[in-house]
Amino acid sequence: MDLRKLKTLIDLVSESSISELEVTENEGKVRIVKNAPPVYFPQAQYTAAPKIIGATGIQDTAVSVESGTVSNTITLSRDHVITSPMVGTFYRAPSPGGDSYVQIGESIKAGQIVCIIEAMKLLNEIESDKTGMVKEILAENGQAVEYGQPLFVID
């Protein structure tokens, strides 16, 4: 594909409301993505609880994970955490007055929509990647969330 045609496609994507365009021609394939979220892995801080020596000896050590933007502490166990795949605004319901997608204590299935994250005026439905029960909801409705921020704890 020649450079002029490629520049025209880039301009078309940047001036329109589409976020992604893929074109295949004889010579190859071109994929243009507008404002793709950055791909990086946040660094977690691991803190080990002190060992307690009692009459029975050394007890188990608890390990917790703390996120820089979330004040909640999640104890590592068999629980699964659904994290935000992007930066945006977290919404628990499909509309301002509507019912929430999920509630604490509710059973959910893998692939079920659990929330919406609005980014760049686009509403992105976030699905559960695990079947289980919603143990905690860590983000508030209308709250700004970061990439990798914990949103739900699934048991």
C-alpha positions, -999 to 999 in steps of 0.1 A, spaced: 0 0 0 14 34 -9 21 61 16 -5 85 3 -33 59 7 -21 50 42 -21 87 52 -56 91 38 -68 61 59 -51 75 90 -68 109 85 -102 91 79 -99 72 112 -88 103 132 -116 125 119 -144 99 123 -160 82 154 -146 48 146 -118 35 168 -103 8 146 -99 2 108 -84 -29 91 -78 -30 54 -65 -60 34 -51 -56 -1 -30 -78 -24 2 -64 -9 -7 -69 27 -28 -59 56 -30 -26 76 -47 -21 109 -52 14 123 -63 18 160 -72 52 174 -63 59 210 -56 24 220 -51 20 257 -15 16 267 -4 -19 274 16 -21 306 15 -40 338 11 -21 370 35 -29 398 19 -43 429 34 -38 463 36 -70 484 37 -68 521 41 -98 543 25 -98 578 49 -104 607 53 -139 619 37 -145 652 54 -169 676 31 -184 702 28 -214 723 23 -236 692 52 -222 672 52 -200 640 18 -193 626 10 -188 589 20 -155 573 -7 -135 555 3 -117 523 -17 -87 510 -17 -68 477 -22 -30 478 -30 -9 448 -18 27 447 -52 41 438 -75 17 458 -76 19 495 -90 -17 499 -66 -45 507 -72 -79 491 -59 -109 509 -45 -135 485 -66 -166 486 -87 -186 461 -106 -154 453 -104 -141 417 -101 -103 410 -116 -87 379 -95 -57 370 -101 -28 347 -88 -34 311 -86 3 305 -87 38 319 -122 53 321 -153 59 342 -168 29 360 -206 23 358 -224 -5 376 -256 -2 355 -264 2 318 -283 35 324 -283 61 352 -315 49 368 -312 12 358 -305 -18 379 -269 -28 385 -255 -56 363 -244 -75 395 -249 -73 432 -227 -85 461 -236 -122 468 -250 -128 433 -238 -157 413 -223 -149 379 -210 -169 349 -179 -164 328 -188 -140 299 -216 -122 319 -215 -84 318 -205 -70 352 -201 -33 345 -195 -6 318 -163 15 315 -167 47 295 -136 57 277 -134 83 249 -172 86 248 -174 48 241 -193 25 265 -173 -7 269 -191 -37 285 -168 -56 308 -174 -93 311 -165 -117 339 -137 -140 330 -147 -165 358 -178 -182 371 -185 -176 408 -201 -154 434 -195 -116 436 -178 -112 470 -169 -75 468 -174 -45 445 -143 -23 448 -152 6 426 -179 32 431 -204 41 404 -192 71 384 -156 67 397 -126 71 374 -106 38 372 -71 31 360 -58 2 339 -53 -28 361 -73 -14 390 -93 -41 409 -131 -38 403 -147 -70 416 -137 -99 439 -152 -132 427 -153 -162 451 
